């Protein structure tokens, strides 16, 4: 089955449009090809840098093994053979201590280079059209989108979805923010601000790469069960000064008793008595002490990665007010000299990265008790108790800021995703979002589905809808045979509107639209668990779309093969009633059908001279049957389709009809 036959009715206008579309496709392919060439070169550099760092890391690993072998050899020669002084073991120990952080840095740099190479390989896959299944499908957001009025119909989530095409976020909060942008339109002012931010970030390729690579290092994604949940818990202790002082005094007493026992020979009785009393006393507080650190233990590495990402964003210079506002949120509230003393003079706001760095150091100190060599000394010093109290004190002072810091991080990640989408589609424009007091419109020229491949594989069509007196049809009734492109055109309109209202570019040569609420009935499924048939699920969806019209935002309805689960007589009566009710409520939209009786609804109104004749317009898609094959051009035309192709399609797949 081919996809592009000769136009059955060639004329000057059609020829001109074909030339225009060919030019658009060529410019689109050229722009994407240039981006791809850049990505290929950057991926090669990152891959080579990763290989070089891997060789260096291997050399340092071998050097560490050599120093360990030297340590054992010198120790044997010093103790067993007495050929070397005992202090000679300090040389390999010093070498090992020097190599340890060097090895850690090389590992981090190697991994970042590999992640950067992966970042560009994923971009190349998107440009090649082989991205489906290789990204982040956002299936975790399907449950949240259940019952949504367009998420399933427009393929927002899942394999090969709009979310997978867009998402470059590596943290959970970034993915969740992007999903929220797709599921709910922003205000007109917010969309305008996002567009400016996306345009700015689209030109900052290196920054977007670093955001993605640093975000990928966050193995535990902030905002789920990690530090955000820990910071949101109520404080375990209202006041920390007295408990800290008591813990410090007891630790001092323990050390003093230990010194009297060992160097001075006073015996272990004082130390054992102190430790026994402390164990009995703190046993009563055991659960409360465990709550001090539950959710933040062993998170130093993740906090270090988060600190690096926050530091990157804090140090970036932005011109758009939207990005500047998010960067300014990465700061604590103004602190007061002398802590929380009333009346103390406020000092300069501190950065989020500084505070997360403090938290990381506290967590590292707390985790030191897991070291079996340090644990005996930590027991004497009441290390776990003192660090736990310090962590709870940090949480009381700064924990309230973490949610906002992570929210700002997620918003920047989501904007970076849209910016990468804009960068990889340089010919796709930003749509014009009409003010709320303007006439309700959805007007686009050369509109294509964003999930279809670039070039001539995607036919481009115009759409013009408007609420009277905008001068456009308020609704289009689109007829056509099976597989002619009706449902895809509905999804193209809806998907591009979702992109527009999220602040992203659209696949069109131009587009202007109002801030519309989308109500779609394209992919309605039955439910065995709820005992709802497909027809009942559809009429329930239609009821919800009608209710949506009572909201503040004007509605765009997308109805595919409306009420096809019943007989033709009831379908026409019911479909006309639903469409009229939507139009009376001021909605605009599209209705597809291959039922010619339903498609003539607008013609009947024109013949009767009713007031609604000006708001409905018929459009159609056609197919061509020749040589025993059916071909489609997916071009939207005026009027009503004149024939069906169901029997021909059945014969083509081998059914004897």
PLY file of the C-alpha trace (Angstrom):
ply
format ascii 1.0
element vertex 657
property float x
property float y
property float z
element edge 656
property int vertex1
property int vertex2
end_header
0.00 0.00 0.00
1.65 3.25 -1.13
1.15 6.60 0.47
1.46 9.29 -2.18
-0.37 8.82 -5.52
-0.76 11.46 -8.20
-3.40 14.04 -7.36
-6.63 12.92 -9.04
-7.64 16.51 -9.65
-4.48 18.51 -10.50
-4.91 22.25 -10.66
-2.78 25.35 -10.18
-3.62 25.76 -6.49
-2.88 22.14 -5.70
0.40 22.25 -7.61
1.43 25.40 -5.77
0.62 23.82 -2.42
2.64 20.73 -3.29
5.63 22.91 -4.15
5.23 24.82 -0.88
5.06 21.59 1.10
8.09 20.21 -0.71
10.01 23.35 0.23
8.90 23.07 3.86
9.94 19.43 4.01
13.32 20.24 2.48
13.99 23.05 4.97
12.92 20.78 7.82
15.25 18.01 6.69
18.14 20.42 6.13
17.80 21.96 9.59
17.64 18.58 11.29
20.56 17.29 9.22
22.77 20.15 10.44
21.82 19.44 14.04
22.54 15.75 13.50
26.01 16.47 12.14
26.76 18.53 15.24
25.48 15.76 17.50
27.59 13.13 15.73
30.74 15.19 16.25
29.95 15.93 19.91
29.12 12.27 20.57
32.47 11.25 19.08
34.35 13.71 21.28
32.53 12.58 24.42
33.08 8.93 23.57
36.80 9.47 22.97
37.11 11.49 26.18
35.37 8.70 28.07
37.75 6.11 26.61
40.79 8.25 27.55
39.53 8.70 31.10
38.82 4.97 31.34
42.47 4.24 30.47
43.65 6.74 33.09
41.30 5.25 35.67
42.68 1.78 34.93
46.25 3.06 35.38
45.37 4.62 38.74
43.64 1.39 39.80
46.81 -0.55 38.99
48.83 2.04 40.92
46.55 1.55 43.94
47.13 -2.20 43.80
50.88 -1.59 43.58
50.81 0.68 46.65
48.83 -1.93 48.58
51.35 -4.60 47.59
54.19 -2.26 48.58
52.50 -1.63 51.92
52.29 -5.35 52.66
55.87 -5.92 51.52
57.30 -3.05 53.60
55.26 -4.16 56.59
56.68 -7.69 56.29
60.23 -6.37 55.82
59.83 -4.09 58.85
58.24 -6.53 61.28
59.44 -9.93 60.16
62.88 -9.25 58.65
63.54 -5.86 60.25
65.23 -4.73 57.04
63.30 -1.44 57.01
62.15 0.90 59.76
58.48 0.68 60.66
57.85 4.27 59.65
58.58 3.28 56.02
55.00 2.00 55.76
53.92 5.64 55.74
55.22 6.02 52.18
52.78 3.57 50.49
50.02 4.72 52.84
50.60 8.32 51.72
50.63 7.21 48.09
47.39 5.28 48.54
45.72 8.28 50.19
46.77 10.47 47.26
45.53 7.96 44.68
42.17 7.39 46.38
40.55 10.79 45.61
42.29 10.85 42.23
40.65 7.55 41.35
37.26 8.83 42.53
37.55 11.96 40.38
38.53 9.94 37.31
35.55 7.63 37.82
33.19 10.59 38.03
34.69 12.26 34.94
34.61 9.00 32.98
30.97 8.38 33.85
30.01 11.95 32.95
31.72 11.63 29.57
29.85 8.39 28.91
26.55 9.96 29.92
27.25 12.93 27.67
27.89 10.55 24.76
24.61 8.80 25.54
22.87 12.19 25.64
23.94 12.87 22.05
23.21 9.31 20.88
19.65 9.72 22.11
19.46 13.01 20.20
20.70 11.31 17.04
18.04 8.61 17.47
15.34 11.28 17.71
16.61 12.97 14.57
16.75 9.61 12.77
13.23 8.68 13.87
14.42 5.62 15.82
13.79 7.03 19.30
10.64 5.08 20.24
11.36 2.71 23.13
14.80 4.14 23.84
13.86 7.08 26.03
11.68 7.75 29.03
8.12 6.77 28.11
6.60 8.22 31.26
4.53 5.12 31.93
4.60 6.03 35.61
2.35 8.98 34.79
-0.32 6.85 33.10
-2.04 6.18 36.40
-2.18 9.90 37.16
-3.57 10.51 33.66
-6.32 7.88 34.02
-9.63 9.51 33.18
-7.88 12.53 31.69
-9.76 14.08 28.80
-6.96 13.83 26.24
-3.84 12.09 27.65
-4.64 8.66 26.22
-6.30 9.98 23.06
-3.24 12.04 22.09
-0.65 9.41 23.11
0.97 11.61 25.73
2.60 8.73 27.65
3.94 5.30 26.83
6.25 3.89 24.19
6.52 6.21 21.18
4.60 8.93 23.02
4.89 12.70 23.00
6.41 12.56 26.48
9.12 10.14 25.35
9.94 12.39 22.39
10.22 15.47 24.61
11.68 14.27 27.88
15.37 14.91 28.57
14.85 15.20 32.34
16.85 12.77 34.44
15.32 13.43 37.85
11.89 12.36 39.01
10.88 15.95 39.81
11.89 17.00 36.27
9.83 14.23 34.66
6.87 14.99 36.88
7.04 18.70 36.04
7.14 18.04 32.30
4.21 15.62 32.59
2.25 18.27 34.47
2.91 20.81 31.72
1.50 18.41 29.12
-1.55 17.53 31.20
-2.66 21.06 32.08
-2.29 24.29 30.06
-0.46 27.18 31.69
-1.69 30.75 31.82
-1.03 32.99 28.82
1.65 34.95 30.70
3.34 31.76 31.88
3.34 30.33 28.34
4.93 33.50 26.98
7.60 33.41 29.70
8.31 29.72 29.05
8.67 30.36 25.33
11.37 32.96 26.00
13.14 30.60 28.38
12.98 27.73 25.87
14.42 29.91 23.10
17.29 30.95 25.39
18.05 27.41 26.54
17.87 26.10 22.96
21.02 28.10 22.21
22.83 26.82 25.34
23.69 23.31 24.20
26.58 22.80 26.61
24.44 23.82 29.58
21.68 21.41 28.53
24.24 18.62 28.21
25.60 19.29 31.70
22.11 19.45 33.19
21.34 16.05 31.66
24.62 14.41 32.67
24.59 15.73 36.23
20.92 14.86 36.60
21.63 11.32 35.41
24.04 10.87 38.33
21.20 11.21 40.79
20.66 7.50 41.28
18.12 8.20 43.98
15.83 10.68 42.35
15.16 13.60 44.66
11.57 14.21 45.60
10.31 10.61 45.90
11.25 8.90 49.16
14.56 10.71 49.64
15.58 14.00 51.10
12.36 15.83 50.20
10.27 13.37 52.21
12.82 13.48 55.04
12.83 17.27 55.08
9.04 17.45 55.13
8.73 15.44 58.33
8.13 17.29 61.60
11.13 17.87 63.83
11.93 15.09 66.28
13.11 17.54 68.95
11.86 21.10 69.30
15.11 22.31 70.88
18.59 20.98 70.17
20.91 23.06 72.33
20.31 21.13 75.57
20.45 17.64 73.97
23.59 18.60 72.04
25.24 19.94 75.18
24.34 16.79 77.12
25.64 14.54 74.32
28.89 16.53 74.08
29.38 16.38 77.85
28.79 12.63 77.93
31.20 12.11 75.02
33.83 14.12 76.89
33.24 11.99 79.99
33.64 8.82 77.92
36.94 9.97 76.45
38.19 11.00 79.89
37.26 7.62 81.37
38.97 5.84 78.48
42.16 7.86 79.02
42.14 7.03 82.73
41.66 3.35 81.95
44.29 2.83 79.27
47.25 5.21 79.74
46.85 5.72 83.50
45.76 2.22 84.47
42.66 3.23 86.43
40.69 0.25 85.14
37.63 -0.01 82.87
35.00 0.37 85.60
34.31 4.13 85.13
34.04 3.79 81.36
31.80 0.72 81.52
29.55 2.42 84.04
29.19 5.47 81.81
28.50 3.43 78.68
25.93 1.25 80.47
24.09 4.28 81.81
24.11 5.92 78.39
22.86 2.81 76.63
20.00 2.46 79.11
19.14 6.14 78.88
19.22 6.36 75.11
17.32 3.08 74.74
14.24 5.04 75.79
14.87 7.45 72.91
15.89 4.82 70.37
12.88 5.16 68.07
13.03 8.94 68.14
16.75 8.85 67.38
16.16 6.49 64.45
13.61 8.91 63.02
16.27 11.61 63.04
18.04 10.14 60.04
15.56 7.74 58.43
15.40 8.59 54.72
18.71 10.40 54.49
21.28 7.75 55.50
23.73 6.64 52.83
22.68 9.49 50.58
25.94 11.45 50.61
26.75 10.51 47.00
23.29 11.53 45.80
23.47 14.77 47.77
26.85 15.49 46.21
25.36 15.01 42.74
22.41 17.23 43.64
24.82 19.83 45.00
26.78 19.82 41.71
23.60 20.28 39.68
22.37 23.12 41.88
25.79 24.78 41.73
25.71 24.61 37.93
22.32 26.34 37.78
23.27 28.94 40.40
26.36 29.89 38.40
24.57 30.18 35.05
23.74 33.59 33.62
20.28 33.93 32.11
18.53 36.78 30.33
14.92 35.56 30.41
12.96 36.56 33.49
11.52 33.04 33.82
14.96 31.44 34.20
16.19 34.23 36.43
13.22 33.70 38.75
13.95 29.95 39.02
17.62 30.59 39.69
16.78 33.12 42.41
14.66 30.47 44.13
17.81 28.38 44.63
18.58 30.29 47.79
17.67 29.97 51.42
15.62 32.54 53.21
17.74 35.40 54.62
19.50 34.23 57.73
20.14 36.17 60.88
23.48 36.68 62.55
23.54 34.70 65.76
21.21 31.98 64.46
17.55 32.40 65.30
18.03 35.09 67.95
15.10 37.54 67.76
16.10 40.91 66.38
19.38 39.70 64.90
20.49 41.46 61.73
19.66 39.60 58.50
22.61 38.47 56.41
22.90 37.68 52.71
20.82 34.82 51.31
22.79 31.59 51.04
22.76 29.31 48.04
20.94 26.02 47.88
24.15 24.24 46.86
25.88 25.50 50.02
23.11 24.20 52.24
22.92 20.85 50.43
26.72 20.67 50.77
26.36 21.13 54.53
23.76 18.37 54.61
26.06 16.10 52.60
28.90 16.62 55.07
26.61 15.87 58.01
25.41 12.67 56.31
29.01 11.64 55.63
29.86 12.18 59.29
26.81 10.19 60.36
27.63 7.34 57.97
31.13 7.07 59.48
29.60 4.83 62.16
29.19 2.16 59.48
32.98 1.87 59.31
33.96 -1.02 61.63
37.33 0.60 62.39
35.72 3.85 63.49
32.66 2.40 65.24
34.38 1.76 68.63
35.60 5.35 68.76
32.18 6.56 67.60
30.58 4.70 70.47
32.71 6.61 72.94
31.94 9.92 71.25
28.19 9.27 70.94
28.79 9.94 67.27
25.45 8.73 65.93
23.51 10.72 68.49
25.45 13.93 67.94
25.31 13.75 64.13
21.63 12.80 64.27
20.87 15.87 66.36
22.88 18.00 63.94
20.90 16.59 61.00
17.61 17.30 62.73
18.79 20.83 63.46
19.66 21.31 59.79
16.23 20.04 58.84
14.49 22.49 61.15
16.50 25.40 59.77
16.62 24.60 56.05
14.30 21.66 55.39
11.42 23.93 54.46
13.38 25.18 51.44
14.14 21.79 49.87
10.74 21.34 48.20
11.05 24.72 46.48
14.66 24.06 45.46
13.68 20.76 43.86
10.62 22.34 42.22
12.83 25.03 40.64
15.25 22.32 39.50
12.40 20.32 37.98
11.04 23.34 36.12
14.45 24.14 34.63
14.85 20.49 33.60
11.42 20.52 31.95
12.26 23.75 30.12
15.57 22.21 29.00
13.59 19.29 27.53
11.45 21.66 25.48
14.60 23.59 24.51
16.27 20.45 23.17
13.07 19.72 21.22
13.22 23.23 19.75
16.93 22.90 18.95
16.41 19.61 17.12
13.52 21.06 15.10
14.89 24.50 14.17
12.23 25.23 11.53
9.30 24.71 13.90
8.01 28.06 15.17
6.72 29.20 18.52
2.94 29.65 18.27
1.18 32.90 19.01
-0.95 32.54 22.14
-3.94 34.88 22.00
-4.90 36.88 25.05
-7.88 35.70 27.06
-9.96 38.69 25.96
-9.34 37.98 22.24
-11.63 35.93 20.04
-11.38 32.16 20.49
-9.32 30.66 17.65
-7.18 27.76 16.53
-5.57 28.64 13.22
-2.56 26.77 11.86
-0.96 26.55 8.46
0.96 23.49 7.25
0.16 21.52 10.39
1.73 18.08 10.84
1.80 15.47 13.59
4.91 15.94 15.78
5.36 12.18 16.27
5.56 11.42 12.55
8.92 11.42 10.80
10.40 14.45 9.12
10.14 15.05 5.42
7.52 14.09 2.89
6.31 11.14 4.99
4.09 13.58 6.90
1.43 15.43 4.92
0.79 19.00 6.07
-2.70 20.49 6.26
-4.30 23.75 7.35
-6.87 24.16 10.07
-8.92 27.25 10.92
-11.42 27.24 13.76
-12.95 30.17 15.59
-15.88 31.16 17.70
-18.14 33.69 15.93
-17.50 36.40 14.93
-13.91 35.24 14.34
-14.68 34.60 10.66
-13.67 30.94 10.78
-15.76 27.80 11.02
-16.63 26.95 14.59
-16.41 23.24 13.83
-15.22 20.99 11.01
-17.03 17.78 10.10
-14.34 15.63 8.49
-15.45 12.67 6.41
-13.33 10.12 4.65
-12.77 6.46 4.06
-10.93 4.11 6.37
-7.19 4.82 6.86
-7.44 8.12 5.01
-5.99 10.18 7.90
-8.98 11.48 9.85
-7.91 10.33 13.31
-4.29 11.33 12.72
-5.40 14.83 11.77
-7.36 15.12 15.01
-4.32 13.98 16.97
-2.11 16.41 15.04
-4.35 19.31 16.05
-4.52 18.17 19.66
-0.82 17.32 20.05
0.33 20.63 18.62
-2.07 22.49 20.90
-0.62 20.59 23.88
2.87 21.65 22.78
1.75 25.24 22.31
0.16 25.48 25.75
3.23 23.91 27.38
5.54 26.55 25.88
7.08 24.43 23.11
7.38 24.96 19.35
4.81 23.35 17.06
4.99 21.44 13.81
3.51 24.04 11.48
4.68 26.97 9.42
2.56 29.24 11.65
0.02 28.83 14.41
-2.07 31.05 16.64
-4.44 29.78 19.27
-6.33 30.69 22.38
-5.71 29.05 25.72
-8.06 26.14 25.09
-9.14 23.24 27.27
-8.99 20.02 25.24
-11.73 17.40 25.39
-11.08 14.37 23.18
-12.99 11.21 22.40
-10.62 9.37 20.08
-9.40 6.30 21.94
-12.18 5.29 24.32
-11.93 1.82 25.86
-14.38 -0.38 27.70
-13.73 -1.48 31.27
-14.39 -5.00 32.50
-13.64 -3.99 36.09
-16.10 -1.09 36.02
-18.66 -3.00 33.95
-18.71 -0.25 31.32
-19.13 -1.06 27.62
-17.28 0.94 25.01
-20.45 2.78 24.05
-21.18 3.67 27.67
-17.58 4.80 28.18
-17.92 7.03 25.11
-21.17 8.72 26.13
-19.73 9.24 29.62
-16.71 10.92 28.02
-19.01 13.12 25.90
-20.87 14.15 29.05
-17.57 15.17 30.66
-16.57 17.18 27.58
-19.89 19.04 27.75
-19.29 19.72 31.45
-15.83 21.04 30.56
-17.53 23.84 28.64
-18.79 25.23 31.95
-15.23 26.07 32.97
-13.37 29.33 32.46
-11.30 28.25 29.43
-12.93 27.79 26.01
-13.02 24.20 24.80
-11.56 22.44 21.78
-13.39 19.15 21.20
-11.90 16.33 19.13
-14.49 13.63 18.38
-13.50 10.62 16.29
-16.22 8.44 14.75
-18.69 9.71 17.31
-21.21 7.16 18.66
-20.08 4.46 16.24
-21.19 1.80 18.73
-24.88 2.14 17.84
-27.09 2.04 14.73
-26.88 4.73 12.07
-30.27 6.29 12.91
-29.50 6.75 16.60
-25.93 7.76 15.80
-26.97 10.65 13.59
-29.56 11.98 16.05
-27.20 11.61 19.01
-24.16 13.01 17.22
-26.02 16.07 15.96
-27.37 16.74 19.45
-23.91 16.49 21.04
-22.26 18.71 18.42
-25.01 21.33 18.66
-24.76 21.33 22.46
-21.01 21.89 22.25
-21.40 24.73 19.75
-24.09 26.39 21.83
-21.68 26.38 24.77
-19.09 28.21 22.68
-16.75 25.27 22.02
-14.80 24.85 18.79
-13.62 21.56 17.38
-13.48 18.76 14.87
-15.70 15.72 14.31
-14.65 12.85 12.06
-16.89 10.27 10.45
-17.10 7.92 7.51
-20.88 7.97 7.82
-21.97 10.13 4.88
-25.34 10.86 6.47
-23.64 12.44 9.47
-21.21 14.31 7.25
-24.10 16.09 5.52
-25.20 17.78 8.75
-23.71 21.10 7.66
-25.29 20.82 4.19
-28.71 20.23 5.74
-28.32 23.37 7.85
-27.33 25.40 4.81
-30.37 24.18 2.87
-32.68 24.97 5.79
-31.09 28.40 6.24
-30.66 27.91 9.98
-28.52 30.19 12.05
-26.00 27.45 12.63
-25.09 27.13 8.96
-22.18 29.55 9.26
-20.42 27.67 12.02
-20.13 24.19 10.45
-17.96 23.30 7.49
-17.36 20.01 5.72
-13.87 18.71 4.93
-12.77 15.32 3.72
-9.89 12.98 2.95
-9.91 10.72 -0.12
-8.20 7.62 -1.41
-7.48 6.47 -4.94
-8.16 2.96 -6.21
-6.12 1.90 -9.22
-4.49 -1.29 -10.42
-6.09 -3.20 -7.58
-4.34 -1.02 -4.96
-5.59 1.73 -2.66
-3.42 4.79 -2.16
-3.78 7.81 0.12
-2.42 11.34 -0.09
-3.67 12.47 3.39
-4.58 15.89 2.01
-7.57 17.67 3.52
-10.10 18.88 0.96
-13.33 20.84 0.97
-16.72 19.13 1.00
-17.97 15.64 1.76
-16.29 12.42 0.64
-18.33 10.62 -2.00
-17.48 6.96 -1.47
-16.19 4.33 0.94
-13.27 1.93 0.65
-14.18 -0.68 3.28
-14.91 -3.48 0.80
-11.79 -2.71 -1.23
-9.63 -2.86 1.91
-11.18 -6.18 2.91
-10.41 -7.62 -0.52
-6.84 -6.28 -0.34
-6.12 -8.25 2.85
-7.58 -11.42 1.32
-11.17 -11.46 2.55
-13.63 -12.76 -0.05
-16.38 -10.14 -0.16
0 1
1 2
2 3
3 4
4 5
5 6
6 7
7 8
8 9
9 10
10 11
11 12
12 13
13 14
14 15
15 16
16 17
17 18
18 19
19 20
20 21
21 22
22 23
23 24
24 25
25 26
26 27
27 28
28 29
29 30
30 31
31 32
32 33
33 34
34 35
35 36
36 37
37 38
38 39
39 40
40 41
41 42
42 43
43 44
44 45
45 46
46 47
47 48
48 49
49 50
50 51
51 52
52 53
53 54
54 55
55 56
56 57
57 58
58 59
59 60
60 61
61 62
62 63
63 64
64 65
65 66
66 67
67 68
68 69
69 70
70 71
71 72
72 73
73 74
74 75
75 76
76 77
77 78
78 79
79 80
80 81
81 82
82 83
83 84
84 85
85 86
86 87
87 88
88 89
89 90
90 91
91 92
92 93
93 94
94 95
95 96
96 97
97 98
98 99
99 100
100 101
101 102
102 103
103 104
104 105
105 106
106 107
107 108
108 109
109 110
110 111
111 112
112 113
113 114
114 115
115 116
116 117
117 118
118 119
119 120
120 121
121 122
122 123
123 124
124 125
125 126
126 127
127 128
128 129
129 130
130 131
131 132
132 133
133 134
134 135
135 136
136 137
137 138
138 139
139 140
140 141
141 142
142 143
143 144
144 145
145 146
146 147
147 148
148 149
149 150
150 151
151 152
152 153
153 154
154 155
155 156
156 157
157 158
158 159
159 160
160 161
161 162
162 163
163 164
164 165
165 166
166 167
167 168
168 169
169 170
170 171
171 172
172 173
173 174
174 175
175 176
176 177
177 178
178 179
179 180
180 181
181 182
182 183
183 184
184 185
185 186
186 187
187 188
188 189
189 190
190 191
191 192
192 193
193 194
194 195
195 196
196 197
197 198
198 199
199 200
200 201
201 202
202 203
203 204
204 205
205 206
206 207
207 208
208 209
209 210
210 211
211 212
212 213
213 214
214 215
215 216
216 217
217 218
218 219
219 220
220 221
221 222
222 223
223 224
224 225
225 226
226 227
227 228
228 229
229 230
230 231
231 232
232 233
233 234
234 235
235 236
236 237
237 238
238 239
239 240
240 241
241 242
242 243
243 244
244 245
245 246
246 247
247 248
248 249
249 250
250 251
251 252
252 253
253 254
254 255
255 256
256 257
257 258
258 259
259 260
260 261
261 262
262 263
263 264
264 265
265 266
266 267
267 268
268 269
269 270
270 271
271 272
272 273
273 274
274 275
275 276
276 277
277 278
278 279
279 280
280 281
281 282
282 283
283 284
284 285
285 286
286 287
287 288
288 289
289 290
290 291
291 292
292 293
293 294
294 295
295 296
296 297
297 298
298 299
299 300
300 301
301 302
302 303
303 304
304 305
305 306
306 307
307 308
308 309
309 310
310 311
311 312
312 313
313 314
314 315
315 316
316 317
317 318
318 319
319 320
320 321
321 322
322 323
323 324
324 325
325 326
326 327
327 328
328 329
329 330
330 331
331 332
332 333
333 334
334 335
335 336
336 337
337 338
338 339
339 340
340 341
341 342
342 343
343 344
344 345
345 346
346 347
347 348
348 349
349 350
350 351
351 352
352 353
353 354
354 355
355 356
356 357
357 358
358 359
359 360
360 361
361 362
362 363
363 364
364 365
365 366
366 367
367 368
368 369
369 370
370 371
371 372
372 373
373 374
374 375
375 376
376 377
377 378
378 379
379 380
380 381
381 382
382 383
383 384
384 385
385 386
386 387
387 388
388 389
389 390
390 391
391 392
392 393
393 394
394 395
395 396
396 397
397 398
398 399
399 400
400 401
401 402
402 403
403 404
404 405
405 406
406 407
407 408
408 409
409 410
410 411
411 412
412 413
413 414
414 415
415 416
416 417
417 418
418 419
419 420
420 421
421 422
422 423
423 424
424 425
425 426
426 427
427 428
428 429
429 430
430 431
431 432
432 433
433 434
434 435
435 436
436 437
437 438
438 439
439 440
440 441
441 442
442 443
443 444
444 445
445 446
446 447
447 448
448 449
449 450
450 451
451 452
452 453
453 454
454 455
455 456
456 457
457 458
458 459
459 460
460 461
461 462
462 463
463 464
464 465
465 466
466 467
467 468
468 469
469 470
470 471
471 472
472 473
473 474
474 475
475 476
476 477
477 478
478 479
479 480
480 481
481 482
482 483
483 484
484 485
485 486
486 487
487 488
488 489
489 490
490 491
491 492
492 493
493 494
494 495
495 496
496 497
497 498
498 499
499 500
500 501
501 502
502 503
503 504
504 505
505 506
506 507
507 508
508 509
509 510
510 511
511 512
512 513
513 514
514 515
515 516
516 517
517 518
518 519
519 520
520 521
521 522
522 523
523 524
524 525
525 526
526 527
527 528
528 529
529 530
530 531
531 532
532 533
533 534
534 535
535 536
536 537
537 538
538 539
539 540
540 541
541 542
542 543
543 544
544 545
545 546
546 547
547 548
548 549
549 550
550 551
551 552
552 553
553 554
554 555
555 556
556 557
557 558
558 559
559 560
560 561
561 562
562 563
563 564
564 565
565 566
566 567
567 568
568 569
569 570
570 571
571 572
572 573
573 574
574 575
575 576
576 577
577 578
578 579
579 580
580 581
581 582
582 583
583 584
584 585
585 586
586 587
587 588
588 589
589 590
590 591
591 592
592 593
593 594
594 595
595 596
596 597
597 598
598 599
599 600
600 601
601 602
602 603
603 604
604 605
605 606
606 607
607 608
608 609
609 610
610 611
611 612
612 613
613 614
614 615
615 616
616 617
617 618
618 619
619 620
620 621
621 622
622 623
623 624
624 625
625 626
626 627
627 628
628 629
629 630
630 631
631 632
632 633
633 634
634 635
635 636
636 637
637 638
638 639
639 640
640 641
641 642
642 643
643 644
644 645
645 646
646 647
647 648
648 649
649 650
650 651
651 652
652 653
653 654
654 655
655 656
